[in-house]
Amino acid sequence: MKILYLLFAVFLLLFQATSGSADPLFADTAECRSAQGKFCRAGACPPTFTATGTCHGGLMNCCSK
């Protein structure tokens, strides 16, 4: 049961870090999100998308169709 509290805390931190913001911290993130249909994702892009750049200072992939 204690592991659930730990998992909840980890997910909370992950979603807080990836939520939208009015002023992005990184220029590559703003560039990725400015285009229609592009989004940032940690790890590999979904099967129908390709990585077209980076986000969050190179830590995430910018995915697009």
PyMOL Python script that loads the backbone (N, CA, C, O; Angstrom):
from pymol import cmd

cmd.read_pdbstr("""\
ATOM      1  N   MET A   1       0.821  -1.183   0.000  1.00  0.00           N
ATOM      2  CA  MET A   1       0.000   0.000   0.000  1.00  0.00           C
ATOM      3  C   MET A   1       0.872   1.257   0.000  1.00  0.00           C
ATOM      4  O   MET A   1       0.484   2.284  -0.557  1.00  0.00           O
ATOM      5  N   LYS A   2       2.042   1.174   0.622  1.00  0.00           N
ATOM      6  CA  LYS A   2       2.926   2.343   0.659  1.00  0.00           C
ATOM      7  C   LYS A   2       3.461   2.694  -0.720  1.00  0.00           C
ATOM      8  O   LYS A   2       3.769   3.855  -0.989  1.00  0.00           O
ATOM      9  N   ILE A   3       3.574   1.699  -1.598  1.00  0.00           N
ATOM     10  CA  ILE A   3       4.084   1.957  -2.944  1.00  0.00           C
ATOM     11  C   ILE A   3       3.112   2.826  -3.735  1.00  0.00           C
ATOM     12  O   ILE A   3       3.538   3.577  -4.612  1.00  0.00           O
ATOM     13  N   LEU A   4       1.828   2.742  -3.446  1.00  0.00           N
ATOM     14  CA  LEU A   4       0.853   3.578  -4.139  1.00  0.00           C
ATOM     15  C   LEU A   4       1.075   5.053  -3.837  1.00  0.00           C
ATOM     16  O   LEU A   4       0.937   5.895  -4.725  1.00  0.00           O
ATOM     17  N   TYR A   5       1.412   5.368  -2.609  1.00  0.00           N
ATOM     18  CA  TYR A   5       1.691   6.762  -2.255  1.00  0.00           C
ATOM     19  C   TYR A   5       2.937   7.267  -2.979  1.00  0.00           C
ATOM     20  O   TYR A   5       2.977   8.414  -3.424  1.00  0.00           O
ATOM     21  N   LEU A   6       3.931   6.428  -3.095  1.00  0.00           N
ATOM     22  CA  LEU A   6       5.141   6.800  -3.805  1.00  0.00           C
ATOM     23  C   LEU A   6       4.864   7.000  -5.294  1.00  0.00           C
ATOM     24  O   LEU A   6       5.330   7.974  -5.885  1.00  0.00           O
ATOM     25  N   LEU A   7       4.115   6.092  -5.895  1.00  0.00           N
ATOM     26  CA  LEU A   7       3.762   6.226  -7.307  1.00  0.00           C
ATOM     27  C   LEU A   7       2.936   7.479  -7.554  1.00  0.00           C
ATOM     28  O   LEU A   7       3.152   8.177  -8.545  1.00  0.00           O
ATOM     29  N   PHE A   8       2.006   7.769  -6.678  1.00  0.00           N
ATOM     30  CA  PHE A   8       1.194   8.976  -6.814  1.00  0.00           C
ATOM     31  C   PHE A   8       2.074  10.224  -6.777  1.00  0.00           C
ATOM     32  O   PHE A   8       1.866  11.150  -7.562  1.00  0.00           O
ATOM     33  N   ALA A   9       3.043  10.258  -5.884  1.00  0.00           N
ATOM     34  CA  ALA A   9       3.947  11.403  -5.794  1.00  0.00           C
ATOM     35  C   ALA A   9       4.793  11.541  -7.061  1.00  0.00           C
ATOM     36  O   ALA A   9       5.009  12.655  -7.539  1.00  0.00           O
ATOM     37  N   VAL A  10       5.267  10.443  -7.598  1.00  0.00           N
ATOM     38  CA  VAL A  10       6.074  10.481  -8.826  1.00  0.00           C
ATOM     39  C   VAL A  10       5.228  10.983  -9.993  1.00  0.00           C
ATOM     40  O   VAL A  10       5.676  11.845 -10.749  1.00  0.00           O
ATOM     41  N   PHE A  11       4.020  10.461 -10.150  1.00  0.00           N
ATOM     42  CA  PHE A  11       3.154  10.921 -11.236  1.00  0.00           C
ATOM     43  C   PHE A  11       2.795  12.393 -11.080  1.00  0.00           C
ATOM     44  O   PHE A  11       2.722  13.124 -12.068  1.00  0.00           O
ATOM     45  N   LEU A  12       2.577  12.818  -9.874  1.00  0.00           N
ATOM     46  CA  LEU A  12       2.270  14.224  -9.635  1.00  0.00           C
ATOM     47  C   LEU A  12       3.427  15.110 -10.090  1.00  0.00           C
ATOM     48  O   LEU A  12       3.209  16.135 -10.736  1.00  0.00           O
ATOM     49  N   LEU A  13       4.633  14.724  -9.760  1.00  0.00           N
ATOM     50  CA  LEU A  13       5.797  15.507 -10.178  1.00  0.00           C
ATOM     51  C   LEU A  13       5.985  15.476 -11.692  1.00  0.00           C
ATOM     52  O   LEU A  13       6.343  16.492 -12.287  1.00  0.00           O
ATOM     53  N   LEU A  14       5.752  14.335 -12.316  1.00  0.00           N
ATOM     54  CA  LEU A  14       5.897  14.238 -13.771  1.00  0.00           C
ATOM     55  C   LEU A  14       4.881  15.105 -14.496  1.00  0.00           C
ATOM     56  O   LEU A  14       5.235  15.830 -15.425  1.00  0.00           O
ATOM     57  N   PHE A  15       3.632  15.038 -14.083  1.00  0.00           N
ATOM     58  CA  PHE A  15       2.603  15.821 -14.760  1.00  0.00           C
ATOM     59  C   PHE A  15       2.740  17.302 -14.474  1.00  0.00           C
ATOM     60  O   PHE A  15       2.370  18.122 -15.314  1.00  0.00           O
ATOM     61  N   GLN A  16       3.253  17.662 -13.333  1.00  0.00           N
ATOM     62  CA  GLN A  16       3.463  19.058 -13.018  1.00  0.00           C
ATOM     63  C   GLN A  16       4.565  19.634 -13.916  1.00  0.00           C
ATOM     64  O   GLN A  16       4.477  20.783 -14.349  1.00  0.00           O
ATOM     65  N   ALA A  17       5.583  18.849 -14.190  1.00  0.00           N
ATOM     66  CA  ALA A  17       6.697  19.317 -15.006  1.00  0.00           C
ATOM     67  C   ALA A  17       6.310  19.411 -16.480  1.00  0.00           C
ATOM     68  O   ALA A  17       6.919  20.196 -17.208  1.00  0.00           O
ATOM     69  N   THR A  18       5.331  18.650 -16.947  1.00  0.00           N
ATOM     70  CA  THR A  18       4.978  18.660 -18.359  1.00  0.00           C
ATOM     71  C   THR A  18       3.728  19.461 -18.654  1.00  0.00           C
ATOM     72  O   THR A  18       3.269  19.475 -19.796  1.00  0.00           O
ATOM     73  N   SER A  19       3.168  20.124 -17.669  1.00  0.00           N
ATOM     74  CA  SER A  19       1.953  20.888 -17.932  1.00  0.00           C
ATOM     75  C   SER A  19       2.276  22.126 -18.751  1.00  0.00           C
ATOM     76  O   SER A  19       3.418  22.585 -18.772  1.00  0.00           O
ATOM     77  N   GLY A  20       1.268  22.663 -19.426  1.00  0.00           N
ATOM     78  CA  GLY A  20       1.447  23.847 -20.259  1.00  0.00           C
ATOM     79  C   GLY A  20       1.753  25.068 -19.416  1.00  0.00           C
ATOM     80  O   GLY A  20       1.346  25.164 -18.259  1.00  0.00           O
ATOM     81  N   SER A  21       2.466  25.986 -20.009  1.00  0.00           N
ATOM     82  CA  SER A  21       2.855  27.191 -19.287  1.00  0.00           C
ATOM     83  C   SER A  21       2.738  28.386 -20.225  1.00  0.00           C
ATOM     84  O   SER A  21       2.896  28.242 -21.437  1.00  0.00           O
ATOM     85  N   ALA A  22       2.465  29.556 -19.674  1.00  0.00           N
ATOM     86  CA  ALA A  22       2.340  30.765 -20.476  1.00  0.00           C
ATOM     87  C   ALA A  22       3.696  31.191 -21.037  1.00  0.00           C
ATOM     88  O   ALA A  22       3.766  31.649 -22.177  1.00  0.00           O
ATOM     89  N   ASP A  23       4.767  31.053 -20.268  1.00  0.00           N
ATOM     90  CA  ASP A  23       6.093  31.392 -20.769  1.00  0.00           C
ATOM     91  C   ASP A  23       6.995  30.164 -20.692  1.00  0.00           C
ATOM     92  O   ASP A  23       7.456  29.798 -19.611  1.00  0.00           O
ATOM     93  N   PRO A  24       7.247  29.528 -21.837  1.00  0.00           N
ATOM     94  CA  PRO A  24       8.072  28.326 -21.833  1.00  0.00           C
ATOM     95  C   PRO A  24       9.507  28.618 -21.404  1.00  0.00           C
ATOM     96  O   PRO A  24      10.038  29.699 -21.659  1.00  0.00           O
ATOM     97  N   LEU A  25      10.115  27.649 -20.757  1.00  0.00           N
ATOM     98  CA  LEU A  25      11.467  27.818 -20.256  1.00  0.00           C
ATOM     99  C   LEU A  25      12.509  27.663 -21.352  1.00  0.00           C
ATOM    100  O   LEU A  25      13.570  28.284 -21.283  1.00  0.00           O
ATOM    101  N   PHE A  26      12.228  26.845 -22.364  1.00  0.00           N
ATOM    102  CA  PHE A  26      13.203  26.534 -23.390  1.00  0.00           C
ATOM    103  C   PHE A  26      12.684  26.966 -24.757  1.00  0.00           C
ATOM    104  O   PHE A  26      11.499  26.817 -25.056  1.00  0.00           O
ATOM    105  N   ALA A  27      13.576  27.500 -25.579  1.00  0.00           N
ATOM    106  CA  ALA A  27      13.196  27.967 -26.909  1.00  0.00           C
ATOM    107  C   ALA A  27      12.749  26.809 -27.798  1.00  0.00           C
ATOM    108  O   ALA A  27      11.832  26.972 -28.603  1.00  0.00           O
ATOM    109  N   ASP A  28      13.388  25.630 -27.665  1.00  0.00           N
ATOM    110  CA  ASP A  28      12.998  24.509 -28.511  1.00  0.00           C
ATOM    111  C   ASP A  28      11.595  24.008 -28.178  1.00  0.00           C
ATOM    112  O   ASP A  28      10.895  23.502 -29.055  1.00  0.00           O
ATOM    113  N   THR A  29      11.180  24.145 -26.921  1.00  0.00           N
ATOM    114  CA  THR A  29       9.829  23.762 -26.529  1.00  0.00           C
ATOM    115  C   THR A  29       8.807  24.702 -27.150  1.00  0.00           C
ATOM    116  O   THR A  29       7.777  24.253 -27.653  1.00  0.00           O
ATOM    117  N   ALA A  30       9.081  26.001 -27.120  1.00  0.00           N
ATOM    118  CA  ALA A  30       8.177  26.978 -27.721  1.00  0.00           C
ATOM    119  C   ALA A  30       8.071  26.763 -29.219  1.00  0.00           C
ATOM    120  O   ALA A  30       6.986  26.879 -29.790  1.00  0.00           O
ATOM    121  N   GLU A  31       9.185  26.452 -29.859  1.00  0.00           N
ATOM    122  CA  GLU A  31       9.183  26.212 -31.306  1.00  0.00           C
ATOM    123  C   GLU A  31       8.371  24.976 -31.651  1.00  0.00           C
ATOM    124  O   GLU A  31       7.631  24.977 -32.635  1.00  0.00           O
ATOM    125  N   CYS A  32       8.497  23.931 -30.861  1.00  0.00           N
ATOM    126  CA  CYS A  32       7.758  22.691 -31.113  1.00  0.00           C
ATOM    127  C   CYS A  32       6.264  22.914 -30.919  1.00  0.00           C
ATOM    128  O   CYS A  32       5.468  22.465 -31.743  1.00  0.00           O
ATOM    129  N   ARG A  33       5.873  23.584 -29.870  1.00  0.00           N
ATOM    130  CA  ARG A  33       4.459  23.765 -29.561  1.00  0.00           C
ATOM    131  C   ARG A  33       3.790  24.817 -30.435  1.00  0.00           C
ATOM    132  O   ARG A  33       2.562  24.874 -30.489  1.00  0.00           O
ATOM    133  N   SER A  34       4.572  25.655 -31.123  1.00  0.00           N
ATOM    134  CA  SER A  34       3.974  26.703 -31.943  1.00  0.00           C
ATOM    135  C   SER A  34       3.348  26.137 -33.217  1.00  0.00           C
ATOM    136  O   SER A  34       2.434  26.746 -33.772  1.00  0.00           O
ATOM    137  N   ALA A  35       3.820  24.998 -33.681  1.00  0.00           N
ATOM    138  CA  ALA A  35       3.295  24.384 -34.898  1.00  0.00           C
ATOM    139  C   ALA A  35       2.075  23.529 -34.582  1.00  0.00           C
ATOM    140  O   ALA A  35       2.000  22.906 -33.523  1.00  0.00           O
ATOM    141  N   GLN A  36       1.127  23.505 -35.503  1.00  0.00           N
ATOM    142  CA  GLN A  36      -0.090  22.713 -35.347  1.00  0.00           C
ATOM    143  C   GLN A  36       0.235  21.224 -35.420  1.00  0.00           C
ATOM    144  O   GLN A  36       0.926  20.793 -36.343  1.00  0.00           O
ATOM    145  N   GLY A  37      -0.244  20.443 -34.478  1.00  0.00           N
ATOM    146  CA  GLY A  37      -0.082  18.990 -34.508  1.00  0.00           C
ATOM    147  C   GLY A  37       1.211  18.473 -33.906  1.00  0.00           C
ATOM    148  O   GLY A  37       1.459  17.268 -33.936  1.00  0.00           O
ATOM    149  N   LYS A  38       2.039  19.347 -33.362  1.00  0.00           N
ATOM    150  CA  LYS A  38       3.283  18.894 -32.745  1.00  0.00           C
ATOM    151  C   LYS A  38       3.124  18.903 -31.228  1.00  0.00           C
ATOM    152  O   LYS A  38       2.370  19.705 -30.676  1.00  0.00           O
ATOM    153  N   PHE A  39       3.840  18.006 -30.565  1.00  0.00           N
ATOM    154  CA  PHE A  39       3.789  17.934 -29.107  1.00  0.00           C
ATOM    155  C   PHE A  39       5.092  17.347 -28.583  1.00  0.00           C
ATOM    156  O   PHE A  39       5.823  16.676 -29.312  1.00  0.00           O
ATOM    157  N   CYS A  40       5.371  17.605 -27.326  1.00  0.00           N
ATOM    158  CA  CYS A  40       6.575  17.097 -26.670  1.00  0.00           C
ATOM    159  C   CYS A  40       6.242  15.789 -25.957  1.00  0.00           C
ATOM    160  O   CYS A  40       5.166  15.635 -25.379  1.00  0.00           O
ATOM    161  N   ARG A  41       7.187  14.853 -26.012  1.00  0.00           N
ATOM    162  CA  ARG A  41       6.962  13.569 -25.357  1.00  0.00           C
ATOM    163  C   ARG A  41       8.281  12.992 -24.873  1.00  0.00           C
ATOM    164  O   ARG A  41       9.280  13.007 -25.592  1.00  0.00           O
ATOM    165  N   ALA A  42       8.274  12.483 -23.648  1.00  0.00           N
ATOM    166  CA  ALA A  42       9.457  11.806 -23.111  1.00  0.00           C
ATOM    167  C   ALA A  42       9.518  10.409 -23.717  1.00  0.00           C
ATOM    168  O   ALA A  42       8.520   9.688 -23.716  1.00  0.00           O
ATOM    169  N   GLY A  43      10.660  10.030 -24.223  1.00  0.00           N
ATOM    170  CA  GLY A  43      10.808   8.724 -24.855  1.00  0.00           C
ATOM    171  C   GLY A  43      10.459   8.786 -26.324  1.00  0.00           C
ATOM    172  O   GLY A  43      10.450   9.856 -26.932  1.00  0.00           O
ATOM    173  N   ALA A  44      10.173   7.631 -26.883  1.00  0.00           N
ATOM    174  CA  ALA A  44       9.886   7.535 -28.316  1.00  0.00           C
ATOM    175  C   ALA A  44       8.495   8.080 -28.635  1.00  0.00           C
ATOM    176  O   ALA A  44       7.592   8.055 -27.799  1.00  0.00           O
ATOM    177  N   CYS A  45       8.349   8.567 -29.856  1.00  0.00           N
ATOM    178  CA  CYS A  45       7.053   9.060 -30.330  1.00  0.00           C
ATOM    179  C   CYS A  45       6.130   7.875 -30.614  1.00  0.00           C
ATOM    180  O   CYS A  45       6.603   6.759 -30.830  1.00  0.00           O
ATOM    181  N   PRO A  46       4.807   8.113 -30.614  1.00  0.00           N
ATOM    182  CA  PRO A  46       3.868   7.036 -30.951  1.00  0.00           C
ATOM    183  C   PRO A  46       4.131   6.515 -32.372  1.00  0.00           C
ATOM    184  O   PRO A  46       4.809   7.179 -33.155  1.00  0.00           O
ATOM    185  N   PRO A  47       3.602   5.335 -32.707  1.00  0.00           N
ATOM    186  CA  PRO A  47       3.915   4.711 -33.999  1.00  0.00           C
ATOM    187  C   PRO A  47       3.609   5.554 -35.236  1.00  0.00           C
ATOM    188  O   PRO A  47       4.348   5.468 -36.217  1.00  0.00           O
ATOM    189  N   THR A  48       2.560   6.357 -35.229  1.00  0.00           N
ATOM    190  CA  THR A  48       2.216   7.131 -36.420  1.00  0.00           C
ATOM    191  C   THR A  48       2.893   8.494 -36.464  1.00  0.00           C
ATOM    192  O   THR A  48       2.634   9.273 -37.381  1.00  0.00           O
ATOM    193  N   PHE A  49       3.749   8.800 -35.503  1.00  0.00           N
ATOM    194  CA  PHE A  49       4.429  10.086 -35.429  1.00  0.00           C
ATOM    195  C   PHE A  49       5.941   9.892 -35.566  1.00  0.00           C
ATOM    196  O   PHE A  49       6.462   8.803 -35.324  1.00  0.00           O
ATOM    197  N   THR A  50       6.631  10.961 -35.957  1.00  0.00           N
ATOM    198  CA  THR A  50       8.094  10.920 -36.058  1.00  0.00           C
ATOM    199  C   THR A  50       8.681  12.039 -35.210  1.00  0.00           C
ATOM    200  O   THR A  50       8.043  13.071 -35.000  1.00  0.00           O
ATOM    201  N   ALA A  51       9.881  11.832 -34.733  1.00  0.00           N
ATOM    202  CA  ALA A  51      10.579  12.851 -33.948  1.00  0.00           C
ATOM    203  C   ALA A  51      11.171  13.874 -34.913  1.00  0.00           C
ATOM    204  O   ALA A  51      11.995  13.533 -35.762  1.00  0.00           O
ATOM    205  N   THR A  52      10.742  15.137 -34.777  1.00  0.00           N
ATOM    206  CA  THR A  52      11.213  16.187 -35.677  1.00  0.00           C
ATOM    207  C   THR A  52      12.140  17.167 -34.980  1.00  0.00           C
ATOM    208  O   THR A  52      12.647  18.091 -35.617  1.00  0.00           O
ATOM    209  N   GLY A  53      12.368  16.988 -33.707  1.00  0.00           N
ATOM    210  CA  GLY A  53      13.246  17.873 -32.954  1.00  0.00           C
ATOM    211  C   GLY A  53      13.253  17.488 -31.497  1.00  0.00           C
ATOM    212  O   GLY A  53      12.916  16.361 -31.134  1.00  0.00           O
ATOM    213  N   THR A  54      13.645  18.445 -30.654  1.00  0.00           N
ATOM    214  CA  THR A  54      13.701  18.189 -29.219  1.00  0.00           C
ATOM    215  C   THR A  54      12.906  19.241 -28.462  1.00  0.00           C
ATOM    216  O   THR A  54      12.558  20.291 -29.003  1.00  0.00           O
ATOM    217  N   CYS A  55      12.627  18.939 -27.206  1.00  0.00           N
ATOM    218  CA  CYS A  55      11.934  19.849 -26.290  1.00  0.00           C
ATOM    219  C   CYS A  55      12.650  19.826 -24.943  1.00  0.00           C
ATOM    220  O   CYS A  55      13.425  18.913 -24.658  1.00  0.00           O
ATOM    221  N   HIS A  56      12.388  20.821 -24.131  1.00  0.00           N
ATOM    222  CA  HIS A  56      12.917  20.906 -22.777  1.00  0.00           C
ATOM    223  C   HIS A  56      14.432  20.756 -22.750  1.00  0.00           C
ATOM    224  O   HIS A  56      14.982  20.003 -21.946  1.00  0.00           O
ATOM    225  N   GLY A  57      15.093  21.483 -23.639  1.00  0.00           N
ATOM    226  CA  GLY A  57      16.558  21.469 -23.660  1.00  0.00           C
ATOM    227  C   GLY A  57      17.153  20.161 -24.117  1.00  0.00           C
ATOM    228  O   GLY A  57      18.259  19.818 -23.700  1.00  0.00           O
ATOM    229  N   GLY A  58      16.452  19.408 -24.970  1.00  0.00           N
ATOM    230  CA  GLY A  58      16.974  18.156 -25.487  1.00  0.00           C
ATOM    231  C   GLY A  58      16.605  16.927 -24.677  1.00  0.00           C
ATOM    232  O   GLY A  58      17.046  15.825 -25.004  1.00  0.00           O
ATOM    233  N   LEU A  59      15.812  17.085 -23.633  1.00  0.00           N
ATOM    234  CA  LEU A  59      15.435  15.950 -22.789  1.00  0.00           C
ATOM    235  C   LEU A  59      14.257  15.161 -23.345  1.00  0.00           C
ATOM    236  O   LEU A  59      14.100  13.980 -23.034  1.00  0.00           O
ATOM    237  N   MET A  60      13.415  15.814 -24.177  1.00  0.00           N
ATOM    238  CA  MET A  60      12.235  15.183 -24.729  1.00  0.00           C
ATOM    239  C   MET A  60      12.249  15.293 -26.250  1.00  0.00           C
ATOM    240  O   MET A  60      13.003  16.084 -26.817  1.00  0.00           O
ATOM    241  N   ASN A  61      11.408  14.493 -26.904  1.00  0.00           N
ATOM    242  CA  ASN A  61      11.274  14.532 -28.363  1.00  0.00           C
ATOM    243  C   ASN A  61      10.108  15.418 -28.761  1.00  0.00           C
ATOM    244  O   ASN A  61       9.090  15.463 -28.069  1.00  0.00           O
ATOM    245  N   CYS A  62      10.253  16.120 -29.874  1.00  0.00           N
ATOM    246  CA  CYS A  62       9.160  16.862 -30.483  1.00  0.00           C
ATOM    247  C   CYS A  62       8.571  15.960 -31.554  1.00  0.00           C
ATOM    248  O   CYS A  62       9.245  15.656 -32.539  1.00  0.00           O
ATOM    249  N   CYS A  63       7.334  15.529 -31.384  1.00  0.00           N
ATOM    250  CA  CYS A  63       6.710  14.572 -32.288  1.00  0.00           C
ATOM    251  C   CYS A  63       5.708  15.275 -33.214  1.00  0.00           C
ATOM    252  O   CYS A  63       4.986  16.182 -32.800  1.00  0.00           O
ATOM    253  N   SER A  64       5.683  14.833 -34.474  1.00  0.00           N
ATOM    254  CA  SER A  64       4.717  15.339 -35.436  1.00  0.00           C
ATOM    255  C   SER A  64       4.375  14.230 -36.405  1.00  0.00           C
ATOM    256  O   SER A  64       5.095  13.237 -36.513  1.00  0.00           O
ATOM    257  N   LYS A  65       3.250  14.412 -37.122  1.00  0.00           N
ATOM    258  CA  LYS A  65       2.818  13.410 -38.101  1.00  0.00           C
ATOM    259  C   LYS A  65       3.669  13.476 -39.323  1.00  0.00           C
ATOM    260  O   LYS A  65       3.460  12.708 -40.263  1.00  0.00           O
TER     261      LYS A  65
END
""", "prot")
cmd.dss("prot")
cmd.show_as("cartoon", "prot")
cmd.util.cbc("prot")
cmd.orient("prot")
